[in-house]
Amino acid sequence: MTIGLLSPGDMGHVVGQVAIANGARVITCLNDRSARTRKLAETAGIEDVPTYTDLVREASLLVCILVPAAAEDVATRVADALRTTDEQIAYTDCNAIAPATAARIGEVIEKAGSVFIDAGIIGGPPRKPGGTRFYCSGPDTSAFEKLNDHGLDVRKIGDKIGQASGLKMCYAAQTKGTTALQTELLIAARAMGLYEGLIAELQLSQADRLAGMERGLPGMPTKAKRWVGEMEEIAKTFGDLGLTPKIYEGAADMYRLVSETPLADETPETRDASRTLAQTIEILAKKKKG
């Protein structure tokens, strides 16, 4: 099985690495990609091909894992390449996007004569078995489900395009939405001179939740730029359902603030892993004052 991967970033390169370790060949097109992405691809053993046309001609399955804002543009570029082949290569969109966005991308891919599969990833990069699930939906998801034979946990959730993306939106609304809320309230407590008092109360009444903040929040700024778009897609999802989009528009604003700090310029490889929750909030609070 040859998987055409777009793109080998933080999540994608690990997905490719797992598939390679379990017998698949993984290729990508690194045109216009950063030096870091190129290094991640090389480390994972992912092969670089010159163009998207080469990618679609060699791949038996296309898997797209990108920041939400890039999903439609890449799908359009891949669709142009798909028109050059007579093969019906399944294109799987694994991005954190609203169901309506998934449907638009699906139309682009299907008009190019290929099969579209909607997917959503729950969990971090699949470095350990059982920690990450790839939910998929659509009339025919069989091509993507074959990745179960190559070290990944793929589960079909429905027959309609948008269902897998909808599940991802609801799940991320709880996880990343909560992280945005926690970040804002901790910055607010520090601005009022109440940070130590709030932490002391949380230790008394919500020790498990505080422990989760201490584990998760210091590493969040390296992801903040990506999460702005994800919160906007969640806001769109809920707005399309007649619910308020404002909660997640606010979460997007919070991540936008974080993305403008020096912490957001770090990468998972370069960030200070010893930085505490208090130190993280102190840096973010300075941005708020600015």
C-alpha positions as CSV (number, residue, x, y, z in Angstrom):
1,M,0.0,0.0,0.0
2,T,1.3,3.4,-0.9
3,I,0.0,6.3,1.1
4,G,0.2,9.9,-0.3
5,L,0.5,12.0,2.8
6,L,-0.3,15.7,3.0
7,S,1.6,16.7,5.1
8,P,4.3,15.3,7.4
9,G,3.9,17.9,10.2
10,D,3.6,17.2,13.9
11,M,0.8,14.7,13.5
12,G,1.3,13.6,9.9
13,H,4.9,12.5,10.2
14,V,4.1,10.2,13.1
15,V,1.1,8.8,11.2
16,G,3.5,8.1,8.3
17,Q,6.1,6.6,10.6
18,V,3.6,4.1,12.1
19,A,2.3,3.1,8.6
20,I,5.9,2.5,7.4
21,A,6.7,0.4,10.4
22,N,3.7,-1.7,9.6
23,G,4.5,-2.4,6.0
24,A,3.2,0.6,4.0
25,R,5.1,2.9,1.7
26,V,4.5,6.6,2.5
27,I,5.2,9.4,0.0
28,T,4.7,13.2,0.2
29,C,5.3,16.3,-1.9
30,L,7.5,18.8,0.1
31,N,7.3,21.7,-2.3
32,D,7.1,25.0,-0.3
33,R,7.3,23.1,3.0
34,S,9.6,24.3,5.8
35,A,13.0,22.9,6.7
36,R,11.5,21.5,9.9
37,T,8.8,19.6,8.0
38,R,11.4,18.3,5.6
39,K,13.4,17.0,8.6
40,L,10.4,15.4,10.2
41,A,9.6,13.6,6.9
42,E,13.2,12.4,6.6
43,T,13.3,11.2,10.2
44,A,10.0,9.2,9.6
45,G,11.3,7.6,6.4
46,I,8.7,9.3,4.2
47,E,9.7,9.7,0.6
48,D,9.6,13.0,-1.2
49,V,8.2,13.2,-4.8
50,P,8.6,16.2,-7.0
51,T,4.9,17.2,-7.7
52,Y,1.3,16.5,-6.7
53,T,0.9,14.8,-10.0
54,D,3.6,12.3,-9.1
55,L,2.0,11.9,-5.7
56,V,-1.4,10.9,-7.1
57,R,0.1,8.7,-9.7
58,E,2.0,6.7,-7.2
59,A,-0.4,6.6,-4.3
60,S,-3.2,4.2,-3.7
61,L,-4.7,6.4,-0.9
62,L,-4.3,10.1,-0.2
63,V,-4.4,11.3,3.5
64,C,-4.5,15.0,4.2
65,I,-3.5,16.2,7.7
66,L,-2.9,20.0,7.8
67,V,-3.9,23.1,9.6
68,P,-7.7,23.8,9.0
69,A,-7.0,27.0,7.1
70,A,-5.0,25.1,4.4
71,A,-7.4,22.2,3.9
72,E,-9.5,23.7,1.0
73,D,-6.5,25.1,-0.9
74,V,-4.6,21.8,-0.8
75,A,-7.7,19.9,-1.8
76,T,-8.1,22.1,-4.9
77,R,-4.4,21.6,-5.9
78,V,-4.7,17.9,-5.4
79,A,-7.9,17.8,-7.4
80,D,-6.1,19.4,-10.4
81,A,-3.5,16.6,-10.2
82,L,-6.3,13.9,-9.8
83,R,-7.7,15.0,-13.2
84,T,-4.5,13.8,-14.8
85,T,-5.1,10.2,-13.9
86,D,-7.9,7.7,-14.7
87,E,-7.6,6.1,-11.3
88,Q,-10.2,6.7,-8.6
89,I,-7.8,7.4,-5.7
90,A,-9.6,7.9,-2.4
91,Y,-8.8,11.3,-0.8
92,T,-9.2,11.3,3.0
93,D,-9.5,14.7,4.8
94,C,-8.3,14.3,8.4
95,N,-8.3,18.0,9.2
96,A,-10.1,19.7,12.1
97,I,-12.8,21.3,10.0
98,A,-16.6,21.9,10.2
99,P,-18.9,19.5,8.5
100,A,-19.8,22.1,6.0
101,T,-16.2,22.7,5.1
102,A,-15.7,18.9,4.7
103,A,-18.7,18.8,2.4
104,R,-17.2,21.6,0.2
105,I,-13.9,19.8,0.0
106,G,-15.8,16.6,-0.9
107,E,-17.4,18.2,-3.8
108,V,-14.1,19.4,-5.1
109,I,-12.6,15.9,-4.9
110,E,-15.6,14.1,-6.4
111,K,-15.8,16.6,-9.3
112,A,-12.2,15.5,-10.0
113,G,-13.4,11.9,-10.4
114,S,-12.2,10.5,-7.1
115,V,-13.7,9.2,-3.8
116,F,-13.8,11.5,-0.8
117,I,-13.6,10.2,2.8
118,D,-14.3,12.5,5.8
119,A,-12.2,11.8,8.8
120,G,-11.3,13.2,12.2
121,I,-8.4,12.4,14.6
122,I,-9.0,12.0,18.3
123,G,-5.8,12.0,20.4
124,G,-2.3,13.1,19.8
125,P,0.3,11.7,17.4
126,P,0.0,7.9,17.5
127,R,3.3,7.0,19.1
128,K,1.7,4.4,21.3
129,P,-0.9,1.8,20.3
130,G,-4.4,2.6,21.6
131,G,-3.9,6.3,22.2
132,T,-5.2,7.7,18.9
133,R,-8.4,7.0,16.9
134,F,-9.1,7.9,13.3
135,Y,-12.9,8.2,12.9
136,C,-14.2,8.2,9.3
137,S,-17.5,8.7,7.5
138,G,-18.9,8.6,4.0
139,P,-20.6,6.2,1.6
140,D,-17.3,4.3,0.9
141,T,-14.6,4.4,3.5
142,S,-13.0,1.1,2.7
143,A,-9.7,2.5,1.3
144,F,-9.1,4.4,4.5
145,E,-10.1,1.5,6.7
146,K,-7.3,-0.5,5.2
147,L,-4.9,1.5,7.5
148,N,-6.1,-0.8,10.3
149,D,-3.7,-3.3,8.7
150,H,-0.9,-0.8,9.0
151,G,-0.8,0.1,12.7
152,L,-3.5,2.7,12.9
153,D,-6.9,2.5,14.6
154,V,-9.5,3.5,12.0
155,R,-13.2,3.4,13.0
156,K,-16.2,4.2,10.8
157,I,-18.8,6.4,12.5
158,G,-21.4,6.9,9.8
159,D,-22.3,6.9,6.1
160,K,-22.6,10.7,5.7
161,I,-19.8,13.2,4.8
162,G,-19.4,15.5,7.8
163,Q,-20.2,13.1,10.6
164,A,-16.5,12.3,11.3
165,S,-15.7,16.0,11.2
166,G,-18.6,16.8,13.5
167,L,-17.4,14.3,16.1
168,K,-14.0,15.9,16.0
169,M,-15.5,19.4,16.4
170,C,-17.5,18.3,19.4
171,Y,-14.5,16.5,21.0
172,A,-12.1,19.4,20.4
173,A,-14.7,21.9,21.7
174,Q,-14.4,20.1,25.1
175,T,-10.6,19.6,25.2
176,K,-9.1,22.6,23.5
177,G,-12.1,24.8,24.3
178,T,-11.5,24.0,28.0
179,T,-7.8,24.8,27.6
180,A,-8.6,28.2,26.3
181,L,-11.0,28.9,29.2
182,Q,-8.4,27.8,31.7
183,T,-5.8,29.9,30.1
184,E,-7.9,33.0,30.2
185,L,-9.1,32.6,33.8
186,L,-5.5,32.0,35.0
187,I,-4.3,35.2,33.2
188,A,-7.2,37.1,34.7
189,A,-6.4,35.8,38.2
190,R,-2.8,36.9,37.8
191,A,-3.8,40.3,36.6
192,M,-5.9,40.8,39.7
193,G,-3.1,39.6,42.0
194,L,-5.1,36.4,42.8
195,Y,-3.1,33.7,41.0
196,E,-1.5,32.1,44.1
197,G,-4.9,32.3,46.0
198,L,-6.7,30.6,43.1
199,I,-4.1,27.9,42.8
200,A,-4.3,27.2,46.5
201,E,-8.1,26.8,46.3
202,L,-7.8,24.6,43.2
203,Q,-5.4,22.4,45.2
204,L,-8.0,22.0,47.9
205,S,-11.2,21.6,45.8
206,Q,-10.1,20.5,42.3
207,A,-6.7,18.9,42.6
208,D,-7.1,16.6,39.6
209,R,-8.2,19.5,37.3
210,L,-5.2,21.6,38.5
211,A,-2.9,18.7,37.8
212,G,-4.2,18.5,34.3
213,M,-3.5,22.3,33.8
214,E,0.0,21.8,35.1
215,R,0.6,19.0,32.7
216,G,-1.1,20.5,29.6
217,L,-1.0,24.2,29.5
218,P,2.8,24.8,29.4
219,G,3.0,22.9,26.1
220,M,-0.1,24.6,24.6
221,P,1.6,27.8,23.1
222,T,3.5,25.8,20.5
223,K,0.0,24.7,19.1
224,A,-1.8,28.0,19.5
225,K,-1.4,29.2,15.9
226,R,-3.0,26.0,14.6
227,W,-5.8,26.0,17.2
228,V,-7.0,29.5,16.2
229,G,-8.4,28.0,12.9
230,E,-9.7,25.0,14.7
231,M,-11.8,27.1,17.1
232,E,-13.1,29.1,14.2
233,E,-14.3,25.8,12.5
234,I,-15.9,24.7,15.8
235,A,-17.7,28.1,16.0
236,K,-18.9,27.6,12.4
237,T,-20.1,24.1,13.2
238,F,-22.2,25.2,16.1
239,G,-23.5,28.3,14.3
240,D,-24.6,26.1,11.4
241,L,-26.7,24.2,14.0
242,G,-28.4,27.3,15.3
243,L,-26.3,27.4,18.4
244,T,-24.1,30.3,19.5
245,P,-20.7,30.5,17.8
246,K,-19.5,33.1,20.3
247,I,-18.0,30.8,22.9
248,Y,-15.5,29.4,20.3
249,E,-15.0,32.7,18.6
250,G,-13.8,33.8,22.0
251,A,-11.6,30.7,22.3
252,A,-10.1,31.6,18.9
253,D,-9.3,35.1,20.3
254,M,-7.6,33.5,23.3
255,Y,-5.4,31.4,21.1
256,R,-4.7,34.3,18.9
257,L,-3.4,36.2,21.9
258,V,-1.2,33.3,22.8
259,S,0.1,33.0,19.2
260,E,1.4,36.5,19.4
261,T,3.8,35.7,22.3
262,P,7.4,34.4,22.0
263,L,6.2,31.0,23.4
264,A,4.3,30.4,20.2
265,D,7.5,30.6,18.1
266,E,8.9,27.6,19.9
267,T,8.4,24.1,18.5
268,P,7.8,20.9,20.4
269,E,11.5,20.2,20.0
270,T,12.8,23.5,21.2
271,R,10.4,24.5,24.0
272,D,11.6,24.6,27.6
273,A,10.0,21.4,29.0
274,S,10.8,22.5,32.5
275,R,8.7,25.7,32.2
276,T,6.0,25.6,34.9
277,L,2.3,26.6,34.7
278,A,3.0,29.7,36.7
279,Q,5.9,30.7,34.5
280,T,3.8,30.2,31.4
281,I,0.9,32.3,32.7
282,E,3.4,35.0,33.7
283,I,4.7,35.3,30.1
284,L,1.2,35.3,28.6
285,A,0.0,37.9,31.1
286,K,2.7,40.3,29.9
287,K,1.3,40.0,26.4
288,K,-2.1,40.9,27.7
289,K,-0.7,44.0,29.4
290,G,1.0,45.0,26.1
